């Protein structure tokens, strides 16, 4: 309060405490012994605190200024001695509600905010910065980090165990994820062309087994005749041998009437290894013996079956949160013929589960049927929906 306000408060308190003038004059009608006795009893009895005085105390308490509170309370007690108990009760209630709280610790607040995100890298970075700028608090900061690491380890272990239990209880048809893609083209003028490309890819992760399924169909008519008719179905289970090594099995069926064969079967089994396995990039290599059987169309060649060898790779690279590059390639080497297939795709996320894909595939056949080129390529622009 300002000085004038304090003086006004003091004047108000003293005015409120002055008893009426006639209260100090004994009633002449009363006996001389009764008057002193009555006056003494009245002096000892407590009086309720006058409303103006209470209002001034409340205003001082509301300001929160300790100096003002002390002045107003002191004056109130001095001018209202019969209300001291009530004044002290008001002050005690206020003090109970406004007990001094410890000042917030900015280092603990900063670390707590980082720990709430559950991003371990951010927590370690903030902890390192806190220790560098506050060397006197290193022991305290280390204790917080050790406690956080222990809790995170327990959380991750519990999450892993829960995930394994869920996978173990899942049925064969559950936990499949995948994507479907579609692309179409049409042109007119000197040459009329219509094309359609469809694809489906599924994968399922288990405790020890991973499974992949892929189907692709491409069809095109140009100038009234079929210029492309290609189908592929592939299934590949993998069993985990260690954190990086795995055993695989592969079954593949193909049909490409333009390349001259009605059916081509491939079956393979072997070992694979995860060369790179992190969130940004993956690279898997595999190899093993294979069996291939090819049924050619009439006039395109003689049917054949032979023992072959297969080598393949699967590569994935997250270029950004919305851009991913993939490469799948395999080579089947046989005595009569060797075939290499490669599919390179660039996915760009559009919105939600919808993406756009540009892909380029190449098939190289060392001994194709007569009249067929050794290298056959196909470029696709498709929309992809993930589920």
C-alpha positions in Angstrom: 0.0 0.0 0.0 1.0 3.6 -0.4 1.8 5.7 2.7 -1.5 7.6 2.4 -3.4 4.4 2.1 -1.7 3.0 5.1 -2.6 6.2 7.1 -6.2 5.9 5.9 -6.3 2.3 7.0 -4.9 3.2 10.4 -7.5 6.0 10.8 -10.3 3.6 9.8 -9.1 0.9 12.2 -8.8 3.4 15.2 -12.2 4.9 14.4 -13.8 1.5 14.1 -12.4 0.6 17.5 -13.5 3.7 19.5 -16.5 2.7 21.7 -19.5 5.0 21.9 -19.1 8.0 24.4 -21.9 7.1 26.7 -20.5 3.6 27.2 -17.8 5.0 29.5 -20.3 6.9 31.7 -21.8 4.8 34.5 -25.6 4.9 34.8 -26.3 7.0 37.8 -29.3 4.9 38.6 -27.0 1.8 39.2 -25.4 1.2 42.6 -21.8 2.3 42.8 -20.5 -1.3 43.4 -22.4 -2.8 40.4 -21.0 -0.3 37.8 -17.3 -1.3 38.2 -18.1 -5.0 38.3 -20.2 -4.8 35.1 -17.7 -2.7 33.3 -14.9 -5.2 34.1 -16.9 -8.1 32.7 -17.6 -6.2 29.6 -13.9 -5.4 29.2 -13.0 -9.1 29.4 -15.6 -10.4 26.9 -14.3 -10.6 23.2 -15.9 -8.4 20.6 -16.6 -9.4 17.0 -14.3 -7.7 14.5 -15.9 -4.7 12.9 -16.7 -5.1 9.2 -14.6 -2.2 8.0 -11.6 -3.6 9.9 -12.1 -7.1 8.4 -12.4 -5.5 5.0 -9.0 -3.7 5.4 -7.4 -7.0 6.6 -8.8 -8.9 3.6 -7.6 -6.2 1.2 -4.0 -6.4 2.7 -4.0 -10.2 2.5 -5.2 -10.1 -1.1 -2.3 -7.9 -2.0 0.2 -10.5 -0.8 2.6 -7.8 0.3 4.0 -9.0 3.7 4.9 -5.4 4.8 1.4 -4.2 4.2 -0.1 -7.2 5.9 2.1 -6.7 9.0 1.2 -3.0 9.3 -2.6 -3.6 8.9 -2.6 -6.6 11.3 -0.6 -4.7 13.9 -2.9 -1.7 13.8 -6.0 -4.0 13.9 -4.7 -5.7 17.0 -3.8 -2.4 18.7 -7.1 -0.8 18.0 -9.2 -3.9 18.5 -7.7 -5.7 21.5 -10.9 -7.6 22.2 -10.8 -9.1 18.6 -7.1 -10.3 18.6 -8.2 -13.9 18.6 -10.3 -13.5 15.5 -7.6 -11.5 13.8 -5.0 -14.2 14.5 -7.5 -16.9 13.2 -7.9 -14.9 9.9 -4.1 -14.6 9.6 -3.5 -18.3 10.4 -6.1 -19.4 7.8 -4.4 -17.2 5.2 -0.9 -18.5 6.0 -2.1 -22.1 5.7 -3.4 -21.4 2.2 -0.3 -19.5 1.2 2.6 -21.6 2.5 5.7 -20.9 0.7 6.3 -23.5 -2.1 9.8 -24.5 -3.2 11.1 -22.8 -6.4 10.7 -25.0 -9.5 13.9 -26.7 -10.6 14.4 -25.8 -14.3 16.8 -28.7 -14.9 14.4 -31.3 -13.5 11.6 -29.7 -15.5 13.6 -29.8 -18.7 14.6 -33.5 -18.2 11.0 -34.4 -17.2 9.7 -32.8 -20.4 12.2 -34.8 -22.5 11.4 -38.0 -20.7 7.7 -37.6 -21.3 8.3 -37.9 -25.1 9.7 -41.4 -24.6 12.4 -40.5 -27.2 15.6 -42.0 -25.8 17.9 -40.0 -28.1 16.3 -36.7 -27.1 16.6 -37.6 -23.4 20.3 -38.4 -23.6 21.0 -35.2 -25.6 19.2 -33.1 -23.0 20.9 -34.9 -20.2 24.4 -34.3 -21.8 23.6 -30.6 -22.3 22.3 -30.2 -18.7 25.5 -31.8 -17.3 27.7 -29.6 -19.5 26.0 -26.4 -18.4 25.5 -27.4 -14.8 28.6 -29.4 -13.7 27.7 -29.0 -10.0 24.5 -31.0 -10.7 26.1 -34.0 -12.6 25.4 -36.5 -9.8 21.8 -35.5 -9.6 21.3 -35.5 -13.4 23.0 -38.9 -13.7 20.7 -40.3 -11.1 17.6 -39.1 -13.1 19.0 -40.6 -16.3 19.8 -43.9 -14.6 16.2 -44.1 -13.2 14.8 -43.2 -16.7 16.9 -45.9 -18.4 15.8 -48.5 -16.0 12.1 -47.6 -16.5 12.5 -47.6 -20.3 14.2 -51.0 -20.2 11.4 -52.4 -18.2 8.8 -50.8 -20.5 10.4 -52.1 -23.6 10.7 -55.6 -22.2 7.0 -55.6 -21.2 6.0 -54.3 -24.7 8.2 -57.0 -26.4 6.7 -59.7 -24.2 3.2 -58.5 -24.9 3.8 -58.3 -28.7 5.2 -61.9 -28.7 2.2 -63.2 -26.8 -0.1 -61.5 -29.2 1.8 -63.0 -32.2 1.8 -66.4 -30.6 -2.0 -66.3 -30.1 -2.7 -65.0 -33.6 -4.4 -67.2 -36.2 -2.8 -67.8 -39.7 -5.1 -65.3 -41.4 -4.5 -62.6 -38.8 -1.7 -59.9 -38.7 -1.4 -59.6 -42.4 -0.5 -56.2 -43.8 -0.1 -55.1 -47.4 -0.9 -52.9 -50.3 -2.8 -52.9 -53.5 -1.9 -51.0 -56.6 -3.7 -50.1 -59.8 -2.7 -48.3 -62.9 -4.4 -47.8 -66.3 -3.5 -46.1 -69.6 -5.4 -45.3 -72.8 -4.2 -43.5 -76.0 -5.8 -42.8 -79.4 -4.8 -41.3 -82.7 -2.4 -43.0 -85.0 -2.2 -46.0 -82.6 -5.0 -47.0 -80.2 -3.7 -48.5 -76.9 -5.3 -49.5 -73.7 -3.4 -50.9 -70.7 -4.2 -52.1 -67.1 -1.8 -53.0 -64.3 -2.9 -54.5 -61.0 -0.8 -55.6 -58.0 -1.2 -57.0 -54.5 1.5 -57.5 -51.9 1.0 -59.0 -48.4 3.3 -59.7 -45.6 3.0 -61.2 -42.1 5.5 -61.1 -39.3 5.5 -63.8 -36.6 7.7 -64.8 -33.7 9.9 -67.0 -35.8 8.2 -67.0 -39.2 7.8 -64.2 -41.7 5.7 -64.7 -44.8 5.4 -62.7 -48.1 2.9 -63.0 -50.9 3.0 -61.0 -54.2 0.7 -61.0 -57.3 1.1 -58.9 -60.4 -0.9 -58.7 -63.6 -0.2 -56.5 -66.7 -2.3 -56.4 -69.8 -2.2 -54.1 -72.8 -3.8 -54.0 -76.3 -2.3 -51.9 -79.0 -3.8 -51.5 -82.5 -6.4 -54.1 -81.8 -4.0 -56.9 -80.8 -2.6 -58.0 -77.4 0.8 -56.4 -76.9 1.3 -57.4 -73.3 0.0 -60.3 -71.2 2.0 -61.0 -68.1 1.1 -62.6 -64.8 3.1 -63.4 -61.7 2.3 -65.0 -58.3 4.9 -65.5 -55.6 5.0 -66.8 -52.1 8.0 -66.8 -49.8 8.1 -67.9 -46.1 11.2 -67.2 -44.0 12.2 -68.7 -40.7 14.5 -66.8 -38.3 17.8 -68.6 -37.5 19.4 -65.7 -35.6 18.9 -61.9 -35.3 20.2 -61.5 -38.9 20.3 -65.0 -40.5 17.2 -66.7 -41.9 16.2 -69.7 -44.0 13.8 -69.2 -46.9 11.5 -71.0 -49.2 10.3 -69.6 -52.5 7.5 -70.7 -54.9 6.9 -68.6 -58.1 4.5 -69.0 -61.0 4.8 -66.9 -64.2 3.0 -66.5 -67.5 4.1 -64.3 -70.3 2.5 -65.1 -73.7 4.4 -62.4 -75.4 7.7 -63.9 -74.3 6.5 -67.3 -75.4 5.8 -69.4 -72.3 2.4 -70.3 -70.9 3.8 -71.4 -67.5 7.0 -71.1 -65.7 7.4 -72.6 -62.2 10.3 -71.9 -59.9 10.9 -73.5 -56.4 13.8 -72.7 -54.2 15.1 -73.0 -50.7 18.2 -71.6 -49.1 19.7 -69.2 -46.6 19.6 -65.5 -46.3 21.3 -62.7 -44.3 20.2 -59.2 -43.2 23.2 -57.1 -44.1 21.5 -53.8 -43.1 18.5 -53.7 -40.8 17.5 -50.3 -39.4 14.6 -47.9 -39.7 16.2 -46.0 -42.6 17.6 -48.8 -44.7 17.3 -52.6 -45.1 19.3 -55.0 -47.3 18.7 -58.7 -47.4 20.7 -61.2 -49.5 19.7 -64.8 -50.1 20.9 -67.8 -52.2 20.1 -71.4 -52.6 19.4 -74.3 -55.1 16.2 -74.1 -57.2 14.1 -76.1 -59.6 12.6 -74.6 -62.7 10.1 -75.9 -65.2 9.0 -74.0 -68.3 6.1 -74.8 -70.6 6.5 -72.9 -73.9 3.6 -72.0 -76.2 3.4 -74.1 -79.5 6.1 -73.1 -81.9 8.1 -71.1 -79.3 10.3 -73.9 -77.9 10.5 -77.2 -76.2 9.4 -77.6 -72.6 12.2 -78.0 -70.2 12.9 -78.5 -66.5 16.2 -78.3 -64.7 18.1 -77.8 -61.5 19.2 -74.3 -61.1 20.6 -71.9 -58.5 19.0 -68.7 -57.2 20.5 -65.5 -55.8 18.5 -62.6 -54.8 18.3 -59.3 -52.9 15.7 -57.1 -51.3 16.6 -53.5 -50.6 14.6 -50.6 -49.0 15.6 -47.0 -48.3 13.5 -44.4 -46.6 14.8 -41.2 -48.4 12.4 -39.1 -46.3 9.2 -39.5 -44.2 7.2 -39.5 -47.5 9.6 -41.0 -50.0 10.8 -44.6 -50.2 13.0 -46.4 -52.7 12.9 -50.2 -53.1 14.8 -52.7 -55.2 14.0 -56.4 -55.6 16.1 -58.6 -57.9 16.8 -62.3 -58.4 18.8 -64.4 -60.8 18.1 -68.0 -61.6 21.1 -69.6 -63.3 20.5 -72.9 -65.2 22.4 -75.0 -67.7 20.2 -74.1 -70.7 19.1 -70.6 -69.7 19.6 -67.9 -67.1 16.9 -65.4 -66.1 17.4 -62.2 -64.2 14.4 -60.2 -62.9 14.6 -56.7 -61.3 12.0 -54.3 -60.0 12.9 -50.8 -58.9 10.2 -48.6 -57.4 9.9 -45.2 -55.9 7.0 -44.5 -53.6 5.7 -41.0 -52.7 3.1 -40.8 -50.0 0.2 -38.6 -51.0 -2.1 -38.7 -48.0 -3.1 -41.2 -45.3 -2.7 -44.7 -46.8 -2.6 -43.5 -50.4 0.7 -43.3 -52.3 1.9 -42.8 -55.9 4.4 -45.3 -57.3 6.8 -45.1 -60.3 8.4 -48.5 -61.0 10.7 -49.9 -63.6 11.1 -53.7 -64.2 13.5 -55.5 -66.4 13.7 -59.2 -67.3 16.8 -60.5 -69.0 16.7 -64.0 -70.6 19.9 -65.3 -72.0 18.2 -67.8 -74.4 14.7 -66.5 -75.2 12.5 -68.2 -77.8 13.1 -67.2 -81.4 12.0 -63.7 -82.3 12.0 -62.5 -78.7 14.4 -59.9 -77.4 16.7 -60.8 -74.6 15.8 -57.8 -72.5 12.2 -56.9 -71.7 11.4 -53.8 -69.7 8.2 -52.2 -68.3 7.5 -48.8 -66.7 4.5 -48.4 -64.5 2.8 -45.4 -62.9 0.3 -46.7 -60.3 -1.7 -45.6 -57.2 -1.0 -47.6 -54.1 -3.3 -48.1 -51.1 -1.8 -49.5 -47.9 -3.7 -51.5 -45.4 
